[in-house]
Amino acid sequence: QVQLVESGGGLVQAGGSLRLSCAASGTIFRFNAMGWYRQAPGKQRELVAVITSGGSTNYADSAKGRFTISRDNAKNTVYLQMNSLKPEDTAVYYCAAGYGSMNYWGKGTLVTVSS
């Protein structure tokens, strides 16, 4: 059974930084893609950033220039460095991983940005 466990969320002031981590465990092969999604209160879940096993990345417009996704393939771990955080970044952040589509999801970690 594959498990994704996020960590690193918390409360931060606007302009601050946080680094999220997501570690995959279980019987897994290298994921083709790992990524981060978020869901703010009253809104739909949206893509934040995704990275392939080869290192190609894709970011939501709201994340470009502020967030950086990276991964350690040997550890099946993905990171999200978030800088210059804004109150509108407040959301539950979910880690996802998969081989074609995102097959596996974590339970989420809450990020709260105060103004």
C-alpha positions as CSV (number, residue, x, y, z in Angstrom):
1,Q,0.0,0.0,0.0
2,V,1.4,3.4,-1.0
3,Q,1.2,6.2,1.5
4,L,2.1,9.9,1.0
5,V,2.7,11.9,4.1
6,E,3.0,15.6,4.0
7,S,4.8,17.8,6.5
8,G,5.9,21.4,6.9
9,G,2.6,23.3,7.0
10,G,1.8,25.9,9.6
11,L,1.1,29.5,10.3
12,V,3.3,32.2,8.7
13,Q,3.0,35.9,8.2
14,A,2.6,37.4,4.7
15,G,5.9,37.7,3.0
16,G,7.3,34.7,4.9
17,S,8.4,31.3,3.7
18,L,7.5,27.6,4.3
19,R,8.9,24.4,2.9
20,L,6.6,21.5,2.5
21,S,7.8,17.9,2.2
22,C,6.0,14.7,1.1
23,A,7.5,11.3,1.6
24,A,6.1,8.2,-0.2
25,S,6.3,4.8,1.4
26,G,5.2,1.4,0.5
27,T,5.8,-0.8,-2.5
28,I,6.4,1.7,-5.2
29,F,8.4,2.2,-8.3
30,R,9.6,5.6,-9.3
31,F,6.7,7.9,-9.9
32,N,6.4,9.5,-13.3
33,A,5.1,12.6,-11.7
34,M,4.8,14.1,-8.2
35,G,3.1,17.3,-7.3
36,W,1.3,19.6,-5.0
37,Y,-2.3,20.7,-5.1
38,R,-4.2,23.0,-2.8
39,Q,-7.7,23.6,-1.7
40,A,-8.8,26.9,-0.1
41,P,-12.0,27.1,1.9
42,G,-15.0,27.2,-0.5
43,K,-12.9,26.6,-3.5
44,Q,-12.0,23.6,-5.7
45,R,-8.7,21.8,-5.5
46,E,-6.2,23.3,-7.9
47,L,-2.7,22.4,-9.2
48,V,0.2,24.3,-7.6
49,A,3.2,22.6,-9.2
50,V,4.2,19.2,-10.6
51,I,7.6,17.6,-11.4
52,T,8.4,14.6,-13.5
53,S,11.0,12.0,-12.7
54,G,13.2,13.7,-15.3
55,G,13.0,17.0,-13.5
56,S,10.5,18.8,-15.8
57,T,8.3,21.2,-13.9
58,N,5.0,23.0,-14.4
59,Y,3.6,25.7,-12.1
60,A,0.3,27.4,-11.7
61,D,0.5,31.1,-12.7
62,S,-0.1,32.0,-9.0
63,A,3.0,30.0,-8.0
64,K,5.4,31.1,-10.7
65,G,8.4,33.1,-9.4
66,R,7.5,32.4,-5.7
67,F,7.3,28.6,-5.3
68,T,9.9,25.9,-6.3
69,I,9.1,22.2,-6.6
70,S,11.9,19.7,-6.3
71,R,12.2,16.0,-5.7
72,D,14.6,13.3,-4.5
73,N,13.9,10.3,-6.6
74,A,16.0,8.0,-4.4
75,K,13.9,8.9,-1.5
76,N,10.6,9.2,-3.4
77,T,10.2,12.6,-1.7
78,V,8.9,15.8,-3.2
79,Y,9.4,19.3,-1.8
80,L,7.7,22.7,-2.2
81,Q,9.6,25.8,-1.2
82,M,7.1,28.6,-0.9
83,N,8.5,32.2,-0.6
84,S,6.8,35.6,-0.5
85,L,3.6,34.0,0.8
86,K,0.3,35.8,0.5
87,P,-2.9,35.5,2.5
88,E,-4.5,34.0,-0.7
89,D,-2.1,31.1,-0.5
90,T,-3.9,29.9,2.6
91,A,-5.2,26.4,1.9
92,V,-4.8,22.7,2.6
93,Y,-1.9,21.5,0.5
94,Y,-2.0,18.0,-0.9
95,C,0.8,15.9,-2.2
96,A,0.1,13.7,-5.2
97,A,2.0,11.1,-7.1
98,G,1.4,8.8,-10.0
99,Y,2.5,7.0,-13.1
100,G,0.0,8.4,-15.6
101,S,-2.5,10.3,-13.7
102,M,-2.1,11.1,-10.0
103,N,-2.9,7.8,-8.5
104,Y,-2.0,8.5,-4.9
105,W,-2.8,11.4,-2.6
106,G,-1.8,12.5,0.9
107,K,-4.1,13.7,3.5
108,G,-2.9,17.3,3.3
109,T,-1.2,19.9,5.4
110,L,-2.7,23.2,6.3
111,V,-0.9,26.4,5.4
112,T,-2.2,29.6,6.9
113,V,-0.8,33.0,5.8
114,S,-1.8,35.9,8.0
115,S,-1.9,39.5,6.8
